[in-house]
Amino acid sequence: MPTTTFQGYNAQALTPDDNNDITIGGTSIDNLENGVCLYVGTGGDIQVTMLSGQIVTFSNVPNGSFMPIQIKKLWSSGTGASNILGLY
């Protein structure tokens, strides 16, 4: 199982989207080495596609949470949390 030490050096607001992967400066996350980690401002459920391709729902994520996971997609369906930042 590959692992990467990850610390964000930049951030962008993420809009949940069922149809498209996250892009960074117009570049698809699939073309980058790492996914993005999440900061969740307003808690709730979050459905994501992990960098590995696995789709996962995290339930009841609290306000102000940092999620040290690497994702390539933030789903609209299954996501009730808001004010989400992608750290990369």
Helices and strands as residue ranges (DSSP letters): E 11-13, E 23-24, E 27-28, G 29-31, E 36-42, E 44-50, E 55-61, E 65-74, E 82-87
